[in-house]
Amino acid sequence: MQKKNNIRVVLVNPIADSQQLSNIHRRLLPPVPAMGLCSIAAILEKNDFEVHIIDQYASGLNNKQLLCRINILEPDVIGFSCLTPAFPNVKKLCRSIRLLGKNPKIVMGNLHPTLFADEILQQGIADVIVRGEGEYTILELVSAIHTGSDFSNINGISYRCGKSIVHNKDRGPIECLDDLPYPAWHLLDWKNYAKAPMLGLKGPTVLIQASRGCPFKCIFCAQDKVHNGFRVREVTKVVDEIEYICHHLNIYNFVFGDSIFPSTAEIGYKFCDELIKRQLHTKIKWITSMRTDQTQDSLLARMKEAGLHLIMLGFESGNQDTLNSMSKRTTVQSAKHTMKAIKKQGILTLGLFMIGMPEETAEACRQTIRFAKELDCDMVKFNIVIPYPGTLLYEKYRDNIDPDCGYEDFTSWNTWLYGSKKLPLIPKHMTREELIKIQGESMFCYYMRPHVILRHLKLRMINMGDILFGGSFLLYKLFMQLLVVVKERLRCNDTESK
């Protein structure tokens, strides 16, 4: 296998833990194309470096199979995109790669390595950490490896130099996002991304990005640790990219990976008008995320006309005090108004909710469940609050985080699936078991309502097999949780009687 430019780069999207390879997990949460890795791959390919992408979750590879594939490719550089829940597995993979004896440079990027560069480098897990946005940093790093140059002039990296850890100065944010090449989607095996039931789409779906960063500072989000500052692309350039993907990849489903899009009504109207002018609105379906305080009836109507399929909305809570503690700067009333306006336009919705803020009670959590049922989104997710490193929530409550929790326990929505999981942060007015039980109840109480099942069947968003599978699994999990509670009560009664 001949190498371009004498350098071969393998970029890996790792799984969070071995459970994510289970059929249950993959059926409930299908894989999403790795836009960040494809963006990095594109800029490397543009400069004539050979690049391969391995999406471990999408391809269903276990660690042994992944290492075998890496060994066959014989890369000079291996790059891992690493969020906190994936770090334990990445750590194991890196140590196994060292044992292969071929000594590629191991590079880690994304949020977790950015925050814990010293720890990772001191343990010898990686050779280089890319901090913040990675496209230009990776290009300079691979170029230096290719020429044998030192790393001293590469901004945005941390690395080992002898026994010392060197932190080069930060790289500024990429000011002109339109200067970046389109992500290298051709490097993915698209048969692995053909299903997106939670989004109500058939066929493969591409992520698109019209901005980076977020102008808001919610306490549970760490986006600004990677994307420093809010920047937007030129609307016509975004539509150019959509048109290119339609023509060259024959993919017509798009999901915006932005924190919010459109960020202003002006951008929203301009984007919709451009889609309509090019007749793309008759071909594509697109999905976006919006805040509950930014929707306007006329803008929603235009977005619907321009092919908008679904809006993802971070309602978070049905309790105003909880919303205030999250620094959401939204209200319960604005959420109700927003849902009324969206339903009027016939646009599908995915509501995102969180339970288990540090000061929250069980009643406040159930208030959120009742609120979600009142809003009646087409789909919902109920996440347990997790203090991810880099968030204000983590900094504020780090002394309350369970020291026995590993990074693999920093997961959110699927906690109810695995009742044995630990929780990093438990509300002071609740127990761990109570919180997990409420999360399981929330899924069952929401999705097992007859009109919700009928709606999904009518819209053909989820087939009957998936509904039966999900319903039976929810019942099983609730039964097991109830069994644990009964056993605990019997144990306590037995102890008291003695």
C-alpha positions as CSV (number, residue, x, y, z in Angstrom):
1,M,0.0,0.0,0.0
2,Q,1.8,3.1,-1.2
3,K,1.8,6.2,0.9
4,K,1.3,9.7,-0.4
5,N,3.8,12.2,0.9
6,N,5.5,9.3,2.9
7,I,3.0,9.8,5.7
8,R,-0.1,7.9,6.5
9,V,-2.6,9.2,9.1
10,V,-5.3,7.1,10.7
11,L,-8.1,9.0,12.6
12,V,-10.2,7.1,15.1
13,N,-13.6,7.8,16.5
14,P,-13.5,5.4,19.6
15,I,-16.3,3.8,21.5
16,A,-17.0,5.0,25.1
17,D,-17.0,1.5,26.6
18,S,-17.5,-2.1,25.6
19,Q,-21.3,-1.9,26.4
20,Q,-21.7,0.4,23.4
21,L,-21.0,-2.6,21.1
22,S,-24.1,-4.3,22.4
23,N,-27.0,-4.8,20.0
24,I,-29.3,-3.1,22.5
25,H,-27.2,0.1,22.6
26,R,-26.7,0.2,18.8
27,R,-30.4,-0.3,18.1
28,L,-31.4,2.5,20.5
29,L,-28.7,4.9,19.5
30,P,-27.5,4.5,15.8
31,P,-24.1,6.1,14.9
32,V,-23.7,9.7,13.7
33,P,-21.0,10.6,11.1
34,A,-17.9,12.0,12.7
35,M,-17.9,15.5,11.3
36,G,-14.8,16.7,13.3
37,L,-12.6,13.9,12.0
38,C,-13.8,14.3,8.4
39,S,-13.0,18.0,8.6
40,I,-9.4,17.3,9.8
41,A,-9.1,14.6,7.2
42,A,-10.1,17.0,4.5
43,I,-7.4,19.5,5.2
44,L,-4.8,16.8,5.4
45,E,-5.9,15.3,2.1
46,K,-5.9,18.8,0.5
47,N,-2.2,18.9,1.4
48,D,-1.5,15.5,-0.1
49,F,-1.4,13.4,3.1
50,E,-3.0,9.9,3.0
51,V,-5.8,9.7,5.6
52,H,-8.0,6.8,6.8
53,I,-10.9,7.2,9.2
54,I,-12.1,4.3,11.5
55,D,-15.3,4.9,13.3
56,Q,-15.2,2.1,15.9
57,Y,-18.8,2.6,17.0
58,A,-20.3,2.8,13.6
59,S,-18.4,-0.2,12.3
60,G,-19.1,-2.3,15.3
61,L,-15.4,-3.2,15.9
62,N,-14.2,-4.4,19.2
63,N,-10.7,-3.3,20.4
64,K,-9.0,-6.4,19.0
65,Q,-10.5,-5.9,15.6
66,L,-9.7,-2.2,15.7
67,L,-6.1,-2.8,16.6
68,C,-5.8,-5.4,13.8
69,R,-7.0,-2.8,11.3
70,I,-4.6,-0.2,12.6
71,N,-1.8,-2.8,12.3
72,I,-2.6,-3.5,8.7
73,L,-2.7,0.2,7.8
74,E,0.8,0.8,9.4
75,P,0.1,4.5,10.1
76,D,2.8,7.0,10.9
77,V,0.3,9.1,12.9
78,I,-2.8,7.9,14.8
79,G,-5.3,10.5,16.0
80,F,-8.0,9.9,18.5
81,S,-11.0,12.2,19.0
82,C,-11.7,11.8,22.7
83,L,-14.6,12.9,24.9
84,T,-14.5,12.2,28.6
85,P,-16.6,8.9,28.5
86,A,-14.3,7.5,25.8
87,F,-11.1,8.2,27.6
88,P,-10.7,4.8,29.5
89,N,-11.1,2.9,26.3
90,V,-8.7,5.3,24.4
91,K,-6.2,4.8,27.2
92,K,-6.3,1.0,26.7
93,L,-6.1,1.3,22.9
94,C,-3.0,3.6,23.1
95,R,-1.2,1.2,25.4
96,S,-2.0,-1.7,23.1
97,I,-0.7,0.3,20.1
98,R,2.6,0.8,21.9
99,L,2.9,-3.0,22.1
100,L,2.6,-3.4,18.4
101,G,6.2,-2.1,18.1
102,K,5.7,0.2,15.1
103,N,5.9,3.4,17.1
104,P,3.5,5.7,15.3
105,K,2.9,9.1,16.8
106,I,-0.2,9.0,19.0
107,V,-2.2,12.3,18.9
108,M,-5.3,13.0,21.0
109,G,-7.7,15.9,20.5
110,N,-11.2,17.1,21.5
111,L,-12.4,18.2,24.9
112,H,-11.0,15.7,27.3
113,P,-7.3,15.9,26.1
114,T,-7.6,19.7,25.9
115,L,-8.5,19.8,29.6
116,F,-6.2,17.0,30.9
117,A,-3.1,17.4,28.7
118,D,-0.6,17.2,31.6
119,E,-2.1,14.0,33.0
120,I,-2.3,12.2,29.6
121,L,1.3,13.1,28.6
122,Q,2.8,12.4,31.9
123,Q,1.4,8.9,31.8
124,G,2.8,8.4,28.3
125,I,-0.6,7.6,26.9
126,A,-0.2,10.0,23.9
127,D,2.7,11.8,22.3
128,V,0.9,15.0,21.4
129,I,-2.3,16.7,22.6
130,V,-4.1,19.0,20.2
131,R,-5.9,21.7,22.2
132,G,-9.0,23.4,20.8
133,E,-9.9,23.5,17.2
134,G,-7.7,21.0,15.3
135,E,-7.7,21.5,11.6
136,Y,-4.7,23.8,11.1
137,T,-2.9,22.5,14.2
138,I,-3.0,18.9,12.9
139,L,-1.8,20.0,9.5
140,E,1.2,21.8,10.9
141,L,1.9,18.8,13.2
142,V,1.8,16.2,10.5
143,S,3.9,18.4,8.2
144,A,6.5,18.6,11.0
145,I,6.5,14.9,11.5
146,H,6.9,14.4,7.7
147,T,9.9,16.8,7.5
148,G,11.4,15.8,10.9
149,S,11.0,19.3,12.3
150,D,10.6,20.0,16.0
151,F,7.2,21.1,17.4
152,S,8.3,24.3,19.1
153,N,6.5,26.6,16.6
154,I,3.2,24.8,16.4
155,N,0.6,26.7,18.3
156,G,-2.2,24.8,20.1
157,I,-0.3,21.6,21.1
158,S,1.2,20.1,24.2
159,Y,3.8,17.4,24.0
160,R,6.6,15.5,25.7
161,C,10.1,16.7,25.3
162,G,12.5,14.4,27.1
163,K,11.1,14.2,30.7
164,S,9.4,17.6,30.4
165,I,5.9,18.5,29.3
166,V,5.8,21.4,26.8
167,H,2.6,23.5,26.3
168,N,3.0,25.7,23.3
169,K,0.9,28.9,23.3
170,D,-2.8,28.6,22.4
171,R,-3.9,28.8,18.8
172,G,-6.6,31.4,18.1
173,P,-10.0,30.4,16.8
174,I,-10.4,29.9,13.1
175,E,-11.9,33.2,12.1
176,C,-13.0,32.4,8.5
177,L,-14.7,29.0,8.6
178,D,-15.4,29.2,4.9
179,D,-11.7,28.8,4.2
180,L,-11.9,25.2,5.4
181,P,-12.4,22.5,2.8
182,Y,-15.6,20.5,2.9
183,P,-15.4,17.5,5.3
184,A,-14.0,14.3,3.7
185,W,-17.2,12.4,3.8
186,H,-16.0,10.0,1.1
187,L,-13.7,8.4,3.8
188,L,-16.7,7.0,5.6
189,D,-18.5,3.7,4.9
190,W,-22.1,5.1,4.5
191,K,-23.8,1.8,5.0
192,N,-23.0,2.2,8.7
193,Y,-25.1,5.4,8.9
194,A,-28.2,4.5,7.1
195,K,-30.6,4.7,10.0
196,A,-31.7,7.6,12.2
197,P,-35.0,6.7,13.9
198,M,-34.7,9.3,16.6
199,L,-34.7,11.9,13.9
200,G,-37.4,10.4,11.7
201,L,-35.2,10.2,8.6
202,K,-34.7,7.4,6.1
203,G,-31.4,7.0,4.5
204,P,-28.0,8.4,5.4
205,T,-27.7,11.8,7.0
206,V,-24.8,14.3,6.8
207,L,-23.9,16.8,9.5
208,I,-23.5,20.4,8.3
209,Q,-22.1,23.3,10.2
210,A,-23.0,27.0,9.7
211,S,-21.3,28.3,12.9
212,R,-18.9,27.3,15.7
213,G,-19.1,28.2,19.4
214,C,-22.1,29.4,21.3
215,P,-23.1,32.9,22.5
216,F,-24.8,31.4,25.6
217,K,-23.1,30.1,28.7
218,C,-25.3,27.3,30.1
219,I,-23.7,25.8,33.2
220,F,-23.7,22.2,31.9
221,C,-22.0,22.9,28.5
222,A,-18.2,23.0,27.7
223,Q,-18.4,23.9,24.1
224,D,-16.3,27.1,24.5
225,K,-13.4,25.0,25.7
226,V,-12.9,23.7,22.1
227,H,-14.6,26.4,20.1
228,N,-13.5,29.7,21.5
229,G,-15.8,32.5,20.4
230,F,-19.0,32.4,18.3
231,R,-18.4,32.6,14.5
232,V,-20.7,32.2,11.6
233,R,-20.3,31.1,7.9
234,E,-21.6,33.0,4.9
235,V,-25.0,31.6,4.2
236,T,-24.5,31.1,0.5
237,K,-21.4,29.1,1.3
238,V,-23.4,26.8,3.5
239,V,-26.0,26.3,0.8
240,D,-23.1,25.7,-1.7
241,E,-22.0,22.8,0.5
242,I,-25.5,21.3,0.8
243,E,-25.8,21.5,-3.0
244,Y,-22.4,19.8,-3.4
245,I,-23.3,16.9,-1.1
246,C,-26.6,16.4,-2.9
247,H,-24.9,16.2,-6.3
248,H,-21.7,14.3,-5.4
249,L,-22.8,12.0,-2.5
250,N,-26.5,11.6,-3.4
251,I,-27.4,12.3,0.2
252,Y,-30.4,14.6,0.9
253,N,-30.8,14.6,4.7
254,F,-28.9,17.2,6.7
255,V,-28.5,17.9,10.4
256,F,-27.0,21.1,11.6
257,G,-24.2,20.5,14.2
258,D,-24.4,24.1,15.4
259,S,-25.3,24.9,19.0
260,I,-28.2,26.9,17.5
261,F,-29.2,27.6,13.9
262,P,-30.2,30.1,12.7
263,S,-28.5,32.3,15.3
264,T,-30.6,35.3,14.0
265,A,-33.8,35.7,12.1
266,E,-32.0,37.5,9.4
267,I,-29.7,34.5,8.8
268,G,-32.7,32.2,8.9
269,Y,-34.6,34.1,6.2
270,K,-31.5,34.4,4.0
271,F,-30.8,30.7,4.3
272,C,-34.3,29.6,3.5
273,D,-34.5,32.0,0.6
274,E,-31.3,30.6,-0.9
275,L,-32.6,27.0,-0.6
276,I,-35.8,28.0,-2.3
277,K,-34.1,30.0,-5.0
278,R,-32.0,26.9,-6.0
279,Q,-35.0,24.5,-5.7
280,L,-33.1,22.5,-3.0
281,H,-36.1,22.7,-0.7
282,T,-37.9,20.2,-2.9
283,K,-35.1,17.7,-2.6
284,I,-33.7,17.9,1.0
285,K,-34.8,17.5,4.6
286,W,-32.9,19.3,7.3
287,I,-32.8,19.3,11.1
288,T,-31.6,22.0,13.4
289,S,-31.3,23.1,17.0
290,M,-33.0,26.2,18.4
291,R,-33.6,27.9,21.7
292,T,-37.1,28.2,23.0
293,D,-36.9,32.0,23.1
294,Q,-35.8,32.6,19.5
295,T,-38.7,31.2,17.4
296,Q,-41.0,33.5,15.4
297,D,-44.2,32.4,13.6
298,S,-43.1,33.9,10.3
299,L,-39.6,32.5,10.4
300,L,-40.9,29.0,11.3
301,A,-43.3,29.1,8.3
302,R,-40.4,30.0,6.0
303,M,-38.2,27.3,7.4
304,K,-41.0,24.7,6.9
305,E,-41.3,25.9,3.3
306,A,-37.6,25.5,2.9
307,G,-37.6,21.8,3.8
308,L,-37.2,21.9,7.6
309,H,-38.1,18.5,9.0
310,L,-37.4,18.6,12.7
311,I,-36.3,21.1,15.4
312,M,-34.3,19.9,18.4
313,L,-35.1,22.0,21.5
314,G,-33.2,22.1,24.8
315,F,-36.2,22.5,27.1
316,E,-34.1,21.0,29.9
317,S,-36.6,21.4,32.8
318,G,-40.3,22.2,33.6
319,N,-39.2,23.9,36.8
320,Q,-38.3,27.6,36.5
321,D,-35.9,27.5,39.5
322,T,-34.0,24.6,37.9
323,L,-33.8,26.5,34.6
324,N,-32.4,29.5,36.4
325,S,-29.8,27.3,38.2
326,M,-28.7,26.1,34.7
327,S,-28.2,29.7,33.5
328,K,-30.5,28.8,30.6
329,R,-32.0,32.3,30.4
330,T,-35.3,30.8,29.2
331,T,-38.7,30.4,30.8
332,V,-41.3,27.6,31.0
333,Q,-43.8,29.9,29.4
334,S,-41.5,30.6,26.4
335,A,-41.2,26.8,25.9
336,K,-45.0,26.4,25.8
337,H,-45.3,29.3,23.3
338,T,-42.6,27.8,21.1
339,M,-44.2,24.4,21.0
340,K,-47.5,25.9,20.1
341,A,-46.0,27.8,17.2
342,I,-44.0,24.8,15.9
343,K,-47.0,22.5,16.0
344,K,-49.0,25.1,14.1
345,Q,-46.5,24.7,11.2
346,G,-46.5,20.9,11.3
347,I,-42.8,20.7,12.1
348,L,-41.5,17.7,14.1
349,T,-39.8,18.2,17.4
350,L,-37.2,16.4,19.5
351,G,-37.3,17.7,23.1
352,L,-34.2,17.4,25.3
353,F,-34.7,17.3,29.1
354,M,-32.4,17.0,32.0
355,I,-33.1,15.6,35.5
356,G,-30.9,15.6,38.6
357,M,-29.4,19.0,39.1
358,P,-27.6,19.2,42.4
359,E,-30.4,21.1,44.2
360,E,-33.2,19.3,42.5
361,T,-35.8,17.1,44.3
362,A,-37.6,14.0,43.0
363,E,-40.8,16.1,42.7
364,A,-39.0,18.7,40.6
365,C,-37.8,15.8,38.3
366,R,-41.3,14.5,38.0
367,Q,-42.5,18.0,37.2
368,T,-40.2,17.9,34.2
369,I,-41.7,14.6,33.1
370,R,-45.2,16.1,33.4
371,F,-44.1,19.2,31.5
372,A,-42.6,17.1,28.7
373,K,-45.9,15.2,28.4
374,E,-47.7,18.5,28.3
375,L,-45.5,19.9,25.5
376,D,-46.0,16.5,23.7
377,C,-42.9,16.6,21.4
378,D,-42.7,13.9,18.8
379,M,-39.5,12.5,20.4
380,V,-37.8,13.2,23.7
381,K,-34.6,12.3,25.6
382,F,-34.3,12.5,29.3
383,N,-30.7,12.9,30.4
384,I,-29.3,12.6,33.9
385,V,-27.2,15.7,34.7
386,I,-23.5,15.0,34.3
387,P,-20.8,17.5,35.5
388,Y,-18.6,17.1,32.4
389,P,-15.1,18.4,32.9
390,G,-14.7,21.9,31.4
391,T,-18.3,23.0,32.4
392,L,-19.2,25.5,35.1
393,L,-21.2,22.7,36.7
394,Y,-18.0,20.7,37.1
395,E,-16.1,23.6,38.6
396,K,-18.8,24.5,41.0
397,Y,-19.5,21.0,42.3
398,R,-16.2,19.2,41.7
399,D,-15.7,18.6,45.5
400,N,-19.1,16.7,45.5
401,I,-18.2,14.4,42.6
402,D,-17.9,10.7,43.6
403,P,-14.1,10.0,43.8
404,D,-14.8,6.3,42.9
405,C,-16.3,7.3,39.5
406,G,-14.1,6.7,36.5
407,Y,-14.4,8.7,33.3
408,E,-16.5,5.9,31.8
409,D,-19.2,6.9,34.3
410,F,-19.5,10.4,32.7
411,T,-22.3,9.4,30.4
412,S,-25.8,10.8,30.4
413,W,-28.9,9.6,28.7
414,N,-28.3,5.8,28.9
415,T,-27.8,5.5,32.6
416,W,-31.1,3.8,33.0
417,L,-30.0,1.1,30.6
418,Y,-27.2,-0.1,32.9
419,G,-28.4,0.1,36.5
420,S,-25.0,-0.9,37.8
421,K,-23.5,2.3,36.6
422,K,-22.2,4.9,39.1
423,L,-23.2,8.5,38.9
424,P,-20.5,11.2,39.3
425,L,-22.9,13.7,41.0
426,I,-26.1,12.8,42.9
427,P,-28.6,15.5,44.0
428,K,-28.4,16.1,47.7
429,H,-32.2,15.5,48.0
430,M,-32.2,12.2,46.1
431,T,-30.5,8.8,46.0
432,R,-28.8,7.4,43.1
433,E,-31.3,4.6,42.8
434,E,-34.2,7.0,42.9
435,L,-32.7,9.2,40.1
436,I,-32.1,6.3,37.8
437,K,-35.6,4.9,38.5
438,I,-37.1,8.3,37.6
439,Q,-35.1,8.4,34.3
440,G,-36.4,4.9,33.4
441,E,-40.0,6.0,34.3
442,S,-39.7,9.1,32.2
443,M,-39.0,7.0,29.0
444,F,-41.7,4.6,29.7
445,C,-44.4,7.2,30.7
446,Y,-43.7,9.2,27.6
447,Y,-43.3,6.7,24.9
448,M,-45.8,4.1,26.0
449,R,-48.8,6.4,25.6
450,P,-51.2,5.1,22.9
451,H,-51.4,8.4,20.9
452,V,-47.5,8.6,20.8
453,I,-47.3,5.1,19.4
454,L,-50.0,5.8,16.8
455,R,-48.3,9.0,15.8
456,H,-45.0,7.2,15.2
457,L,-46.7,4.5,13.2
458,K,-48.6,7.1,11.1
459,L,-45.5,9.1,10.4
460,R,-43.5,5.9,9.8
461,M,-40.7,7.3,12.0
462,I,-40.2,4.1,13.9
463,N,-41.4,0.7,12.7
464,M,-43.5,-1.7,14.7
465,G,-40.6,-4.0,15.4
466,D,-38.6,-1.1,17.0
467,I,-41.7,0.0,19.0
468,L,-42.2,-3.5,20.4
469,F,-38.5,-3.9,21.1
470,G,-38.4,-0.6,22.9
471,G,-41.6,-1.1,24.9
472,S,-40.6,-4.6,26.1
473,F,-37.1,-3.4,27.0
474,L,-38.6,-0.4,29.0
475,L,-40.9,-2.8,30.8
476,Y,-38.0,-5.1,31.6
477,K,-35.8,-2.3,32.9
478,L,-38.6,-0.9,35.1
479,F,-39.3,-4.4,36.5
480,M,-35.6,-4.8,37.4
481,Q,-35.4,-1.4,39.0
482,L,-38.5,-2.2,41.1
483,L,-37.0,-5.5,42.1
484,V,-33.9,-3.7,43.4
485,V,-36.0,-1.2,45.4
486,V,-38.1,-4.1,46.9
487,K,-34.9,-6.0,47.9
488,E,-33.4,-2.9,49.5
489,R,-36.6,-2.3,51.5
490,L,-36.7,-5.9,52.7
491,R,-33.1,-5.7,53.7
492,C,-33.7,-2.5,55.7
493,N,-36.7,-4.0,57.4
494,D,-34.8,-7.1,58.3
495,T,-32.0,-5.0,59.7
496,E,-34.4,-3.0,61.8
497,S,-36.2,-6.1,63.2
498,K,-32.9,-7.4,64.5
